[in-house]
Amino acid sequence: MKAVILAGGRGTRISEESQSRPKPMVEIGGRPILWHIMKIYGEAGVTEFIILLGYKGYMIKEYFANYFLHMSDVTIDLATDTTKTLSSKTEPWTVTLLDTGASTMTGGRLLRAKEHIGDDVFSFTYGDGVTDVDIRKVADFHRESGSIATVTAVQPPGRYGALRMEEDRVQFEEKPRGSSGWVNGGFFVAQPSVLDYIDGDDTVFEGAPLERLSSDGELSAYQHAGFWRGMDTLWDKIYLNELWDNDKAPWKIWNDGLGGEGDDHEYSL
Protein backbone atom coordinates (compact mmCIF):
# COMPACT_ATOMS: atom_id res chain seq x y z
CA MET A 1 0.00 0.00 0.00
CA LYS A 2 1.28 3.45 -0.90
CA ALA A 3 1.33 6.24 1.63
CA VAL A 4 0.56 9.76 0.45
CA ILE A 5 1.71 12.64 2.65
CA LEU A 6 0.37 16.17 2.33
CA ALA A 7 3.46 18.35 2.72
CA GLY A 8 2.58 21.58 0.93
CA GLY A 9 1.16 23.86 3.61
CA ARG A 10 2.80 26.95 5.06
CA GLY A 11 2.22 26.24 8.75
CA THR A 12 1.21 29.80 9.63
CA ARG A 13 0.62 28.97 13.31
CA ILE A 14 4.25 27.95 13.70
CA SER A 15 5.58 30.88 11.69
CA GLU A 16 8.73 31.08 13.84
CA GLU A 17 9.88 27.94 11.98
CA SER A 18 7.92 27.84 8.74
CA GLN A 19 9.19 31.20 7.47
CA SER A 20 12.48 29.49 6.67
CA ARG A 21 11.32 25.98 5.79
CA PRO A 22 8.16 24.02 4.98
CA LYS A 23 6.35 22.80 8.07
CA PRO A 24 7.05 19.07 7.42
CA MET A 25 10.77 19.92 7.56
CA VAL A 26 10.58 21.33 11.10
CA GLU A 27 12.80 19.04 13.15
CA ILE A 28 12.15 16.75 16.07
CA GLY A 29 15.34 15.30 17.51
CA GLY A 30 17.35 16.58 14.57
CA ARG A 31 15.12 14.92 11.93
CA PRO A 32 12.19 16.47 10.02
CA ILE A 33 8.77 15.53 11.37
CA LEU A 34 8.16 14.20 7.84
CA TRP A 35 10.85 11.56 8.47
CA HIS A 36 9.15 10.53 11.73
CA ILE A 37 5.83 10.09 9.92
CA MET A 38 7.48 7.94 7.25
CA LYS A 39 9.09 5.80 9.95
CA ILE A 40 5.64 5.18 11.46
CA TYR A 41 4.45 3.90 8.09
CA GLY A 42 7.69 1.98 7.59
CA GLU A 43 7.06 0.01 10.77
CA ALA A 44 3.87 -1.28 9.14
CA GLY A 45 5.78 -2.43 6.07
CA VAL A 46 4.92 0.56 3.88
CA THR A 47 7.90 1.45 1.69
CA GLU A 48 6.37 3.46 -1.17
CA PHE A 49 5.64 7.12 -0.50
CA ILE A 50 4.13 9.95 -2.52
CA ILE A 51 4.90 13.33 -0.99
CA LEU A 52 2.77 16.25 -2.19
CA LEU A 53 4.79 19.46 -2.22
CA GLY A 54 3.86 23.12 -2.25
CA TYR A 55 5.39 25.84 -0.10
CA LYS A 56 9.22 25.65 -0.38
CA GLY A 57 8.92 22.14 -1.73
CA TYR A 58 12.43 22.34 -3.18
CA MET A 59 13.79 21.93 0.36
CA ILE A 60 12.07 18.55 0.69
CA LYS A 61 13.45 17.54 -2.71
CA GLU A 62 16.95 18.52 -1.65
CA TYR A 63 16.58 16.57 1.61
CA PHE A 64 15.79 13.31 -0.16
CA ALA A 65 18.24 13.94 -2.99
CA ASN A 66 21.02 13.95 -0.39
CA TYR A 67 19.45 11.45 2.02
CA PHE A 68 21.50 8.41 0.96
CA LEU A 69 24.75 10.33 1.35
CA HIS A 70 23.79 11.71 4.76
CA MET A 71 22.82 8.26 6.03
CA SER A 72 25.94 6.48 4.76
CA ASP A 73 29.62 6.10 5.55
CA VAL A 74 31.55 6.80 2.37
CA THR A 75 35.03 7.10 0.96
CA ILE A 76 35.40 9.92 -1.56
CA ASP A 77 38.38 9.77 -3.92
CA LEU A 78 38.87 13.37 -5.01
CA ALA A 79 41.53 12.46 -7.59
CA THR A 80 39.19 10.18 -9.54
CA ASP A 81 35.91 11.83 -8.51
CA THR A 82 34.50 8.52 -7.28
CA THR A 83 32.57 7.62 -4.16
CA LYS A 84 32.54 4.25 -2.43
CA THR A 85 29.77 3.42 0.04
CA LEU A 86 31.12 1.65 3.12
CA SER A 87 27.82 1.21 4.97
CA SER A 88 24.37 2.72 4.85
CA LYS A 89 21.48 3.24 7.28
CA THR A 90 18.96 4.16 4.60
CA GLU A 91 15.51 2.65 4.67
CA PRO A 92 14.15 0.61 1.72
CA TRP A 93 11.89 3.45 0.61
CA THR A 94 10.77 4.66 -2.80
CA VAL A 95 9.87 8.34 -2.59
CA THR A 96 7.92 10.20 -5.28
CA LEU A 97 7.99 13.99 -4.88
CA LEU A 98 5.23 15.89 -6.67
CA ASP A 99 4.88 19.65 -6.98
CA THR A 100 1.16 20.25 -6.43
CA GLY A 101 1.11 24.05 -6.34
CA ALA A 102 1.85 26.62 -3.68
CA SER A 103 -1.80 27.51 -3.02
CA THR A 104 -3.55 24.24 -3.86
CA MET A 105 -5.89 22.98 -1.13
CA THR A 106 -5.61 19.56 0.53
CA GLY A 107 -8.18 17.90 -1.72
CA GLY A 108 -6.66 19.42 -4.82
CA ARG A 109 -3.24 18.08 -3.91
CA LEU A 110 -4.64 14.55 -3.59
CA LEU A 111 -6.42 14.84 -6.93
CA ARG A 112 -3.21 15.95 -8.65
CA ALA A 113 -1.57 12.70 -7.47
CA LYS A 114 -4.29 10.51 -9.01
CA GLU A 115 -2.15 8.86 -11.70
CA HIS A 116 0.54 8.02 -9.14
CA ILE A 117 -1.91 6.63 -6.57
CA GLY A 118 -3.18 4.04 -9.03
CA ASP A 119 -6.03 1.57 -8.56
CA ASP A 120 -5.24 0.12 -5.13
CA VAL A 121 -6.21 1.07 -1.61
CA PHE A 122 -3.88 3.78 -0.32
CA SER A 123 -3.15 5.63 2.90
CA PHE A 124 -2.71 9.35 3.33
CA THR A 125 -2.03 11.78 6.12
CA TYR A 126 -0.80 15.26 6.93
CA GLY A 127 2.85 16.23 7.24
CA ASP A 128 2.64 17.55 10.79
CA GLY A 129 1.27 14.88 13.14
CA VAL A 130 2.76 11.85 14.89
CA THR A 131 1.05 8.90 16.56
CA ASP A 132 1.61 5.40 17.89
CA VAL A 133 -1.25 3.96 15.85
CA ASP A 134 -0.63 0.67 14.04
CA ILE A 135 -1.31 1.48 10.39
CA ARG A 136 -1.97 -2.21 9.69
CA LYS A 137 -4.90 -2.19 12.10
CA VAL A 138 -6.35 0.89 10.42
CA ALA A 139 -6.03 -0.85 7.04
CA ASP A 140 -7.68 -4.03 8.35
CA PHE A 141 -10.51 -1.99 9.85
CA HIS A 142 -10.97 -0.18 6.56
CA ARG A 143 -11.22 -3.40 4.56
CA GLU A 144 -13.78 -4.81 6.98
CA SER A 145 -15.85 -1.61 6.95
CA GLY A 146 -16.45 -1.74 3.21
CA SER A 147 -16.47 2.07 3.08
CA ILE A 148 -14.67 4.32 0.62
CA ALA A 149 -12.62 6.08 3.30
CA THR A 150 -11.55 5.53 6.89
CA VAL A 151 -10.20 8.28 9.12
CA THR A 152 -8.21 7.70 12.29
CA ALA A 153 -10.18 9.40 15.06
CA VAL A 154 -8.12 10.59 18.03
CA GLN A 155 -8.72 12.33 21.36
CA PRO A 156 -6.10 15.04 21.90
CA PRO A 157 -5.61 16.52 25.36
CA GLY A 158 -7.94 19.36 26.18
CA ARG A 159 -6.70 22.93 26.00
CA TYR A 160 -7.48 23.63 29.64
CA GLY A 161 -7.32 21.80 32.94
CA ALA A 162 -10.52 20.14 34.12
CA LEU A 163 -12.19 20.59 37.48
CA ARG A 164 -14.29 17.87 39.12
CA MET A 165 -16.46 19.43 41.81
CA GLU A 166 -17.51 17.65 45.00
CA GLU A 167 -19.46 20.12 47.13
CA ASP A 168 -16.90 22.76 48.15
CA ARG A 169 -13.86 20.65 47.18
CA VAL A 170 -12.37 20.26 43.75
CA GLN A 171 -10.12 17.76 41.99
CA PHE A 172 -7.92 19.20 39.25
CA GLU A 173 -6.67 17.33 36.19
CA GLU A 174 -4.24 19.07 33.84
CA LYS A 175 -5.51 18.94 30.24
CA PRO A 176 -7.24 15.53 30.44
CA ARG A 177 -7.19 13.35 27.34
CA GLY A 178 -10.50 13.20 25.52
CA SER A 179 -11.93 16.42 26.95
CA SER A 180 -11.97 17.78 23.39
CA GLY A 181 -13.87 14.78 21.99
CA TRP A 182 -12.91 12.77 18.91
CA VAL A 183 -11.22 14.67 16.09
CA ASN A 184 -9.71 13.98 12.68
CA GLY A 185 -6.21 12.64 13.32
CA GLY A 186 -5.36 12.00 9.68
CA PHE A 187 -3.81 8.61 8.84
CA PHE A 188 -6.62 7.84 6.40
CA VAL A 189 -7.00 4.64 4.40
CA ALA A 190 -9.12 4.95 1.27
CA GLN A 191 -10.21 3.48 -2.00
CA PRO A 192 -9.06 5.37 -5.12
CA SER A 193 -12.72 6.31 -5.70
CA VAL A 194 -12.37 8.81 -2.85
CA LEU A 195 -10.80 11.11 -5.44
CA ASP A 196 -14.16 11.28 -7.24
CA TYR A 197 -15.39 13.42 -4.35
CA ILE A 198 -12.79 16.11 -5.11
CA ASP A 199 -13.68 18.80 -7.65
CA GLY A 200 -10.34 20.56 -8.18
CA ASP A 201 -7.45 22.56 -6.77
CA ASP A 202 -9.69 24.71 -4.56
CA THR A 203 -11.29 21.75 -2.78
CA VAL A 204 -10.50 21.44 0.90
CA PHE A 205 -10.68 17.72 1.60
CA GLU A 206 -11.85 18.29 5.17
CA GLY A 207 -14.86 20.23 3.84
CA ALA A 208 -17.25 19.08 1.12
CA PRO A 209 -15.56 15.72 0.31
CA LEU A 210 -15.69 14.44 3.90
CA GLU A 211 -19.20 15.81 4.34
CA ARG A 212 -20.40 14.04 1.18
CA LEU A 213 -18.64 10.81 2.11
CA SER A 214 -20.34 10.97 5.50
CA SER A 215 -23.81 11.67 4.07
CA ASP A 216 -23.34 8.79 1.61
CA GLY A 217 -22.46 6.43 4.45
CA GLU A 218 -18.97 5.93 2.98
CA LEU A 219 -16.85 7.34 5.82
CA SER A 220 -15.69 5.12 8.68
CA ALA A 221 -13.67 6.02 11.77
CA TYR A 222 -10.99 3.92 13.39
CA GLN A 223 -10.90 5.06 17.02
CA HIS A 224 -7.35 5.32 18.34
CA ALA A 225 -7.14 5.95 22.07
CA GLY A 226 -3.34 6.05 22.13
CA PHE A 227 -0.90 8.86 21.49
CA TRP A 228 -1.44 11.50 18.82
CA ARG A 229 -0.06 15.01 18.59
CA GLY A 230 -0.19 17.60 15.85
CA MET A 231 2.63 20.12 15.56
CA ASP A 232 0.58 23.29 15.16
CA THR A 233 2.50 25.71 17.37
CA LEU A 234 6.01 26.37 18.63
CA TRP A 235 4.95 24.89 21.97
CA ASP A 236 3.99 21.62 20.21
CA LYS A 237 7.46 21.50 18.66
CA ILE A 238 9.11 22.06 22.03
CA TYR A 239 6.94 19.39 23.66
CA LEU A 240 7.64 16.77 20.97
CA ASN A 241 11.37 17.49 21.15
CA GLU A 242 11.34 17.08 24.93
CA LEU A 243 9.68 13.68 24.58
CA TRP A 244 12.22 12.60 21.97
CA ASP A 245 15.25 13.90 23.85
CA ASN A 246 14.15 12.06 27.01
CA ASP A 247 13.50 8.76 25.17
CA LYS A 248 9.78 9.07 25.91
CA ALA A 249 8.46 9.52 22.37
CA PRO A 250 5.38 7.25 22.13
CA TRP A 251 5.35 7.47 18.32
CA LYS A 252 8.78 5.82 18.06
CA ILE A 253 7.32 2.39 17.35
CA TRP A 254 10.11 1.31 15.00
CA ASN A 255 13.36 -0.47 15.73
CA ASP A 256 16.70 1.22 15.05
CA GLY A 257 18.01 -1.65 12.91
CA LEU A 258 19.22 -1.00 9.37
CA GLY A 259 16.43 -0.90 6.80
CA GLY A 260 14.04 -3.84 6.53
CA GLU A 261 11.20 -2.15 8.38
CA GLY A 262 8.25 -4.44 8.79
CA ASP A 263 10.40 -7.57 8.40
CA ASP A 264 9.40 -8.94 11.79
CA HIS A 265 5.70 -8.98 10.91
CA GLU A 266 3.78 -11.81 9.34
CA TYR A 267 2.62 -9.56 6.53
CA SER A 268 3.07 -6.08 5.21
CA LEU A 269 0.59 -3.70 3.61
C-alpha positions in Angstrom: 0.0 0.0 0.0 1.3 3.5 -0.9 1.3 6.2 1.6 0.6 9.8 0.4 1.7 12.6 2.6 0.4 16.2 2.3 3.5 18.4 2.7 2.6 21.6 0.9 1.2 23.9 3.6 2.8 27.0 5.1 2.2 26.2 8.7 1.2 29.8 9.6 0.6 29.0 13.3 4.3 27.9 13.7 5.6 30.9 11.7 8.7 31.1 13.8 9.9 27.9 12.0 7.9 27.8 8.7 9.2 31.2 7.5 12.5 29.5 6.7 11.3 26.0 5.8 8.2 24.0 5.0 6.4 22.8 8.1 7.1 19.1 7.4 10.8 19.9 7.6 10.6 21.3 11.1 12.8 19.0 13.2 12.2 16.7 16.1 15.3 15.3 17.5 17.3 16.6 14.6 15.1 14.9 11.9 12.2 16.5 10.0 8.8 15.5 11.4 8.2 14.2 7.8 10.9 11.6 8.5 9.1 10.5 11.7 5.8 10.1 9.9 7.5 7.9 7.3 9.1 5.8 9.9 5.6 5.2 11.5 4.5 3.9 8.1 7.7 2.0 7.6 7.1 0.0 10.8 3.9 -1.3 9.1 5.8 -2.4 6.1 4.9 0.6 3.9 7.9 1.4 1.7 6.4 3.5 -1.2 5.6 7.1 -0.5 4.1 10.0 -2.5 4.9 13.3 -1.0 2.8 16.2 -2.2 4.8 19.5 -2.2 3.9 23.1 -2.3 5.4 25.8 -0.1 9.2 25.7 -0.4 8.9 22.1 -1.7 12.4 22.3 -3.2 13.8 21.9 0.4 12.1 18.5 0.7 13.4 17.5 -2.7 16.9 18.5 -1.6 16.6 16.6 1.6 15.8 13.3 -0.2 18.2 13.9 -3.0 21.0 14.0 -0.4 19.5 11.4 2.0 21.5 8.4 1.0 24.8 10.3 1.4 23.8 11.7 4.8 22.8 8.3 6.0 25.9 6.5 4.8 29.6 6.1 5.6 31.5 6.8 2.4 35.0 7.1 1.0 35.4 9.9 -1.6 38.4 9.8 -3.9 38.9 13.4 -5.0 41.5 12.5 -7.6 39.2 10.2 -9.5 35.9 11.8 -8.5 34.5 8.5 -7.3 32.6 7.6 -4.2 32.5 4.3 -2.4 29.8 3.4 0.0 31.1 1.7 3.1 27.8 1.2 5.0 24.4 2.7 4.9 21.5 3.2 7.3 19.0 4.2 4.6 15.5 2.6 4.7 14.1 0.6 1.7 11.9 3.5 0.6 10.8 4.7 -2.8 9.9 8.3 -2.6 7.9 10.2 -5.3 8.0 14.0 -4.9 5.2 15.9 -6.7 4.9 19.7 -7.0 1.2 20.3 -6.4 1.1 24.1 -6.3 1.9 26.6 -3.7 -1.8 27.5 -3.0 -3.6 24.2 -3.9 -5.9 23.0 -1.1 -5.6 19.6 0.5 -8.2 17.9 -1.7 -6.7 19.4 -4.8 -3.2 18.1 -3.9 -4.6 14.5 -3.6 -6.4 14.8 -6.9 -3.2 15.9 -8.7 -1.6 12.7 -7.5 -4.3 10.5 -9.0 -2.2 8.9 -11.7 0.5 8.0 -9.1 -1.9 6.6 -6.6 -3.2 4.0 -9.0 -6.0 1.6 -8.6 -5.2 0.1 -5.1 -6.2 1.1 -1.6 -3.9 3.8 -0.3 -3.2 5.6 2.9 -2.7 9.4 3.3 -2.0 11.8 6.1 -0.8 15.3 6.9 2.8 16.2 7.2 2.6 17.5 10.8 1.3 14.9 13.1 2.8 11.9 14.9 1.0 8.9 16.6 1.6 5.4 17.9 -1.3 4.0 15.8 -0.6 0.7 14.0 -1.3 1.5 10.4 -2.0 -2.2 9.7 -4.9 -2.2 12.1 -6.3 0.9 10.4 -6.0 -0.8 7.0 -7.7 -4.0 8.3 -10.5 -2.0 9.9 -11.0 -0.2 6.6 -11.2 -3.4 4.6 -13.8 -4.8 7.0 -15.8 -1.6 7.0 -16.4 -1.7 3.2 -16.5 2.1 3.1 -14.7 4.3 0.6 -12.6 6.1 3.3 -11.5 5.5 6.9 -10.2 8.3 9.1 -8.2 7.7 12.3 -10.2 9.4 15.1 -8.1 10.6 18.0 -8.7 12.3 21.4 -6.1 15.0 21.9 -5.6 16.5 25.4 -7.9 19.4 26.2 -6.7 22.9 26.0 -7.5 23.6 29.6 -7.3 21.8 32.9 -10.5 20.1 34.1 -12.2 20.6 37.5 -14.3 17.9 39.1 -16.5 19.4 41.8 -17.5 17.6 45.0 -19.5 20.1 47.1 -16.9 22.8 48.1 -13.9 20.7 47.2 -12.4 20.3 43.8 -10.1 17.8 42.0 -7.9 19.2 39.3 -6.7 17.3 36.2 -4.2 19.1 33.8 -5.5 18.9 30.2 -7.2 15.5 30.4 -7.2 13.4 27.3 -10.5 13.2 25.5 -11.9 16.4 26.9 -12.0 17.8 23.4 -13.9 14.8 22.0 -12.9 12.8 18.9 -11.2 14.7 16.1 -9.7 14.0 12.7 -6.2 12.6 13.3 -5.4 12.0 9.7 -3.8 8.6 8.8 -6.6 7.8 6.4 -7.0 4.6 4.4 -9.1 5.0 1.3 -10.2 3.5 -2.0 -9.1 5.4 -5.1 -12.7 6.3 -5.7 -12.4 8.8 -2.8 -10.8 11.1 -5.4 -14.2 11.3 -7.2 -15.4 13.4 -4.3 -12.8 16.1 -5.1 -13.7 18.8 -7.7 -10.3 20.6 -8.2 -7.4 22.6 -6.8 -9.7 24.7 -4.6 -11.3 21.8 -2.8 -10.5 21.4 0.9 -10.7 17.7 1.6 -11.9 18.3 5.2 -14.9 20.2 3.8 -17.2 19.1 1.1 -15.6 15.7 0.3 -15.7 14.4 3.9 -19.2 15.8 4.3 -20.4 14.0 1.2 -18.6 10.8 2.1 -20.3 11.0 5.5 -23.8 11.7 4.1 -23.3 8.8 1.6 -22.5 6.4 4.4 -19.0 5.9 3.0 -16.8 7.3 5.8 -15.7 5.1 8.7 -13.7 6.0 11.8 -11.0 3.9 13.4 -10.9 5.1 17.0 -7.4 5.3 18.3 -7.1 6.0 22.1 -3.3 6.1 22.1 -0.9 8.9 21.5 -1.4 11.5 18.8 -0.1 15.0 18.6 -0.2 17.6 15.8 2.6 20.1 15.6 0.6 23.3 15.2 2.5 25.7 17.4 6.0 26.4 18.6 4.9 24.9 22.0 4.0 21.6 20.2 7.5 21.5 18.7 9.1 22.1 22.0 6.9 19.4 23.7 7.6 16.8 21.0 11.4 17.5 21.1 11.3 17.1 24.9 9.7 13.7 24.6 12.2 12.6 22.0 15.2 13.9 23.9 14.1 12.1 27.0 13.5 8.8 25.2 9.8 9.1 25.9 8.5 9.5 22.4 5.4 7.2 22.1 5.3 7.5 18.3 8.8 5.8 18.1 7.3 2.4 17.4 10.1 1.3 15.0 13.4 -0.5 15.7 16.7 1.2 15.0 18.0 -1.6 12.9 19.2 -1.0 9.4 16.4 -0.9 6.8 14.0 -3.8 6.5 11.2 -2.2 8.4 8.2 -4.4 8.8 10.4 -7.6 8.4 9.4 -8.9 11.8 5.7 -9.0 10.9 3.8 -11.8 9.3 2.6 -9.6 6.5 3.1 -6.1 5.2 0.6 -3.7 3.6 
